[in-house]
Amino acid sequence: MKGISVKPGPRLSERTGIGLGGRALAEVHLEDVQACEKLPALLSSLGGTPVMFGAGSNIIAADEDLPLTLVSLRPSRKEPLFGKTGEKILVRAEASMPLPALLRAAAARGLGGLEGLAGIPGSVGGAVAMNAGSFGTETGSLLHSLTLFSPSFGMLETEADKAVFSYRNGSFAGLPFGGAYGGGQNRDWLLVLAATFALVERGREEVREKMRACYARKKSSQPLAAKSAGCVFKNPSPDQPAGYLLEQAGMKGKGAGGMRFSTLHANFLTNEGNGSYAAARDLMEEAVAAVEKTYGLLLEKEVRVWA
Ligand SMILES: Cc1cc2nc3c(=O)[nH]c(=O)nc-3n(C[C@H](O)[C@H](O)[C@H](O)COP(=O)(O)OP(=O)(O)OC[C@H]3O[C@@H](n4cnc5c(N)ncnc54)[C@H](O)[C@@H]3O)c2cc1C
């Protein structure tokens, strides 16, 4: 099919940063965004639940084969497009662009706003879907507009303030970004095709220096090189970081079955090479119980669990 290719049975352990997960039914690569109109019929014919897939840096998937069909985007251009509105510079990136590449492009032009996101892996689409954030910067608040596709409304260019962003979550017209995986009846799904950010002109060195500082802070406190899915749990509140609660509840460094809560940051569950979803699930359950017992607080997952 022109603009779309299909790969049967991708292994999620090879497609996710944490290196866990069985096979999905298929992976559909959208090579030309104009072909997205063909996706609904193709996905129906392939069966399974459609889920949008970025770089897999926030996903923990079950060990067994899963009835999922991944939809991922192939980049057509390497660089973002630049424009202007009033005082702001508009930067339009394809959803498949790696977030670090977008930050590099912004820094090279001396455009400020994204600096706090330095060190966050993944794609631009994934950052929008998750409203990725760090050091007080959140993706949703930097957006000017979005190009979206859903079977119910087709391809659409919308102002970003029509989307709803909350803590590590985003939705548009009542649909969560990514897909309604979870066993419900809703077969609708919402794909981010491109995102336009509104940034401000600053000195190139100023932007680079701020990015370097954010990255250094992250690197010193988080296991960036380990196989992980980022922070497992959301912070119950800004003054109750999940990492601190987990540490106090005795989970820092705790491991079993090839998985371990990092000794650097207790909210990062790392795969030591031979981990399994079963071990990850058991450790996550133990962590929730430990924090509930110590603090009476129920931790909520930040990672997307596909099980
Ligand atoms: C070491 C490390 C550090 C991290 N630090 C941070 C941090 O500081 N802050 C933070 O917020 N996150 C952090 N993360 C988590 C992760 O990097 C972000 O959530 C990232 O934005 C996910 O992007 P992705 O492309 O990998 O998405 P994926 O993991 O592929 O997908 C995540 C979700 O987004 C949906 N999705 C992906 N692409 C699209 C699309 N084009 N359209 C619609 N939905 C889509 C998926 O369906 C899924 O629900 C970290 C992860 C790691 C491994």
The ligand as an SDF file (V2000), in Angstrom:
LIG
                    3D

 53 58  0  0  0  0  0  0  0  0999 V2000
   15.8840    7.6540   31.1570 C   0  0  0  0  0  0  0  0  0  0  0  0
   14.5140    8.2580   30.9520 C   0  0  0  0  0  0  0  0  0  0  0  0
   14.2200    9.5240   31.4550 C   0  0  0  0  0  0  0  0  0  0  0  0
   12.9560   10.0670   31.3000 C   0  0  0  0  0  0  0  0  0  0  0  0
   12.7110   11.3020   31.8120 N   0  0  0  0  0  0  0  0  0  0  0  0
   11.4790   11.8410   31.6500 C   0  0  0  0  0  0  0  0  0  0  0  0
   11.1950   13.1310   32.1910 C   0  0  0  0  0  0  0  0  0  0  0  0
   12.0340   13.7980   32.7910 O   0  0  0  0  0  0  0  0  0  0  0  0
    9.9360   13.6260   31.9960 N   0  0  0  0  0  0  0  0  0  0  0  0
    8.9730   12.9220   31.3260 C   0  0  0  0  0  0  0  0  0  0  0  0
    7.8530   13.4240   31.1710 O   0  0  0  0  0  0  0  0  0  0  0  0
    9.2180   11.7040   30.8210 N   0  0  0  0  0  0  0  0  0  0  0  0
   10.4460   11.1490   30.9650 C   0  0  0  0  0  0  0  0  0  0  0  0
   10.6970    9.9100   30.4520 N   0  0  0  0  0  0  0  0  0  0  0  0
    9.6070    9.1530   29.8020 C   0  0  0  0  0  0  0  0  0  0  0  0
    9.5700    9.2740   28.2500 C   0  0  0  0  0  0  0  0  0  0  0  0
   10.8380    9.5580   27.7440 O   0  0  0  0  0  0  0  0  0  0  0  0
    8.5760   10.3380   27.7940 C   0  0  0  0  0  0  0  0  0  0  0  0
    7.2830   10.0500   28.2420 O   0  0  0  0  0  0  0  0  0  0  0  0
    8.5580   10.4530   26.2580 C   0  0  0  0  0  0  0  0  0  0  0  0
    7.9170   11.6500   25.9300 O   0  0  0  0  0  0  0  0  0  0  0  0
    7.8340    9.3010   25.5710 C   0  0  0  0  0  0  0  0  0  0  0  0
    8.0430    9.4190   24.1590 O   0  0  0  0  0  0  0  0  0  0  0  0
    8.0840    8.1370   23.2170 P   0  0  0  0  0  0  0  0  0  0  0  0
    8.1710    8.6150   21.8230 O   0  0  0  0  0  0  0  0  0  0  0  0
    9.1430    7.2000   23.6580 O   0  0  0  0  0  0  0  0  0  0  0  0
    6.6430    7.5270   23.4920 O   0  0  0  0  0  0  0  0  0  0  0  0
    6.2320    5.9920   23.6530 P   0  0  0  0  0  0  0  0  0  0  0  0
    6.9060    5.4250   24.8410 O   0  0  0  0  0  0  0  0  0  0  0  0
    6.4160    5.2880   22.3620 O   0  0  0  0  0  0  0  0  0  0  0  0
    4.6780    6.1400   23.9540 O   0  0  0  0  0  0  0  0  0  0  0  0
    4.2230    6.7440   25.1440 C   0  0  0  0  0  0  0  0  0  0  0  0
    2.7220    7.0440   25.0000 C   0  0  0  0  0  0  0  0  0  0  0  0
    2.5510    8.0240   23.9680 O   0  0  0  0  0  0  0  0  0  0  0  0
    1.7000    7.5260   22.9370 C   0  0  0  0  0  0  0  0  0  0  0  0
    2.2390    8.0260   21.6690 N   0  0  0  0  0  0  0  0  0  0  0  0
    3.5030    7.9270   21.2060 C   0  0  0  0  0  0  0  0  0  0  0  0
    3.6220    8.5320   20.0150 N   0  0  0  0  0  0  0  0  0  0  0  0
    2.4040    9.0230   19.6960 C   0  0  0  0  0  0  0  0  0  0  0  0
    1.8620    9.7370   18.5800 C   0  0  0  0  0  0  0  0  0  0  0  0
    2.6060   10.1060   17.5280 N   0  0  0  0  0  0  0  0  0  0  0  0
    0.5400   10.0580   18.6140 N   0  0  0  0  0  0  0  0  0  0  0  0
   -0.2360    9.7100   19.6600 C   0  0  0  0  0  0  0  0  0  0  0  0
    0.2120    9.0460   20.7310 N   0  0  0  0  0  0  0  0  0  0  0  0
    1.5080    8.7000   20.7520 C   0  0  0  0  0  0  0  0  0  0  0  0
    1.7640    6.0110   23.0570 C   0  0  0  0  0  0  0  0  0  0  0  0
    0.5730    5.3880   22.5660 O   0  0  0  0  0  0  0  0  0  0  0  0
    1.9000    5.8290   24.5630 C   0  0  0  0  0  0  0  0  0  0  0  0
    0.6350    5.9170   25.1880 O   0  0  0  0  0  0  0  0  0  0  0  0
   11.9580    9.3390   30.6130 C   0  0  0  0  0  0  0  0  0  0  0  0
   12.2460    8.0500   30.0980 C   0  0  0  0  0  0  0  0  0  0  0  0
   13.5060    7.5170   30.2690 C   0  0  0  0  0  0  0  0  0  0  0  0
   13.7970    6.1570   29.7180 C   0  0  0  0  0  0  0  0  0  0  0  0
  1  2  1  0
  2  3  1  0
  2 52  2  0
  3  4  2  0
  4  5  1  0
  4 50  1  0
  5  6  2  0
  6  7  1  0
  6 13  1  0
  7  8  2  0
  7  9  1  0
  9 10  1  0
 10 11  2  0
 10 12  1  0
 12 13  2  0
 13 14  1  0
 14 15  1  0
 14 50  1  0
 15 16  1  0
 16 17  1  0
 16 18  1  0
 18 19  1  0
 18 20  1  0
 20 21  1  0
 20 22  1  0
 22 23  1  0
 23 24  1  0
 24 25  2  0
 24 26  1  0
 24 27  1  0
 27 28  1  0
 28 29  2  0
 28 30  1  0
 28 31  1  0
 31 32  1  0
 32 33  1  0
 33 34  1  0
 33 48  1  0
 34 35  1  0
 35 36  1  0
 35 46  1  0
 36 37  1  0
 36 45  1  0
 37 38  2  0
 38 39  1  0
 39 40  1  0
 39 45  2  0
 40 41  1  0
 40 42  2  0
 42 43  1  0
 43 44  2  0
 44 45  1  0
 46 47  1  0
 46 48  1  0
 48 49  1  0
 50 51  2  0
 51 52  1  0
 52 53  1  0
M  END
$$$$
